Amino acid sequence: MSPHFRTVQLGGKSYSLRFTLAALAVLSRRLECPGPKALSRCLQSPDRSVRLTTARVMLACLLSPEDLTPGEADSVSYKASETELAEAMKVMADMIEEAFKNA
């Protein structure tokens, strides 16, 4: 499996995640974190409410555009339970780490 493509379960349904440069740009813009260092700080916030919001935005940005429109992606991410978000964050963190491992 490509490190840039993964699948998560949300509400009993399987969704594809894609980590692309476009997704990274949208994620940085939506979280108002310009550049890799600012984005890293944002993703590591100790504030639980910030982490939940960040997880939902991150999930919406990485959900495959072939499967959902941006509005649908936001809806799916905001319907995800905290448990589903926690599992999705592990997958998304692995994707990002793998993508930048040799950068």
ABEGO torsion letter per residue (X at the ends): XBAABBBBBBGGBBBBBBBBAAAAAAAAAAAGBBEAAAAAAAAABABAAAAAAAAAAAAAAABBAAABBAAAAAAAAAABBAAAAAAAAAAAAAAAAAAAAAX
